[in-house]
């Protein structure tokens, strides 16, 4: 029985697309939350807020480059590791966000 190569590639493409969306939404929400907290505390562009935003942008760039890597032996495991890294880094950024004055 032949395997359907197109279905396998399409499934991997869908997972990559969803992971990219998740990275964008999660980190975008963190950046938006920084602006909301700063606006509600009348402290626009605080040093701590800027550090969180810079961290979110750097994390975005790093994770997207990892998702786009072509020379990976086990693509499925690699994407799971990227998703796990997203969760860990986002949790760290949210912890910093919660400590904003």
C-alpha atoms as one frame of an Amber mdcrd trajectory, in Angstrom:
protein
   0.000   0.000   0.000   1.398   3.388  -0.992   1.516   6.277   1.422   0.015
   9.553   0.412   2.995  11.881   0.432   0.831  14.935  -0.214  -1.262  14.287
   2.915   1.850  13.948   5.055   3.324  17.184   3.745   0.028  19.011   4.100
  -0.300  17.891   7.716   3.203  19.115   8.515   2.487  22.415   6.756  -0.705
  22.883   8.780   1.181  22.261  12.017   3.856  24.762  11.063   1.222  27.347
  10.142  -0.610  26.836  13.442   2.628  27.064  15.422   3.555  30.324  13.687
   0.107  31.709  14.483   0.450  30.650  18.116   3.859  32.321  18.394   2.457
  35.514  16.883  -0.692  35.603  19.021   0.944  34.703  22.344   3.801  37.170
  22.073   1.551  39.835  20.561  -0.841  39.472  23.489   2.042  39.887  25.931
   3.150  43.089  24.198  -0.419  44.385  24.209  -0.739  43.564  27.913   2.385
  45.632  28.648   0.798  48.640  26.959  -2.453  48.129  28.864  -0.698  47.851
  32.237   1.441  50.896  31.550  -1.550  52.941  30.420  -3.605  51.964  33.457
  -0.744  52.912  35.786   0.007  56.196  33.975   3.568  55.047  33.283   3.900
  54.930  29.498   7.166  53.562  28.105   8.616  52.389  31.397  12.044  50.771
  31.374  10.653  47.460  32.672   7.865  47.447  30.076  10.325  48.151  27.283
  12.482  45.233  28.434   9.477  42.889  28.312   8.555  44.111  24.829  12.140
  43.723  23.619  12.209  40.211  25.101   8.975  39.300  23.339  10.292  40.565
  19.998  13.592  38.710  20.414  11.697  35.548  21.378   9.470  35.912  18.314
  12.449  36.252  15.980  14.233  33.302  17.596  11.248  30.958  17.527  10.208
  31.810  13.973  13.746  31.148  12.749  13.656  27.774  14.527  10.305  26.899
  12.941  11.697  27.778   9.495  14.796  25.585   9.883  15.018  23.147   6.985
  17.907  20.948   8.120  16.165  19.117  10.960  16.263  15.340  11.272  12.993
  14.856  13.167  10.674  17.721  12.177   7.820  16.622  14.448  10.011  16.517
  17.560  11.676  19.783  16.588   8.302  21.542  16.374   7.266  20.092  19.747
  10.448  21.492  21.247   9.753  24.910  19.710   6.212  24.857  21.145   7.609
  23.919  24.566  10.153  26.741  24.343   7.338  29.155  23.453   5.430  28.129
  26.570   8.488  28.502  28.813   9.566  31.879  27.457   6.009  33.238  27.421
   5.546  32.168  31.034   8.750  34.018  31.952   7.594  37.159  30.178   4.184
  36.993  31.863   5.884  36.646  35.255   7.843  39.827  34.525   4.633  41.492
  33.333   2.891  40.621  36.591   5.690  42.347  38.529   5.272  45.656  36.730
   4.438  48.444  39.170
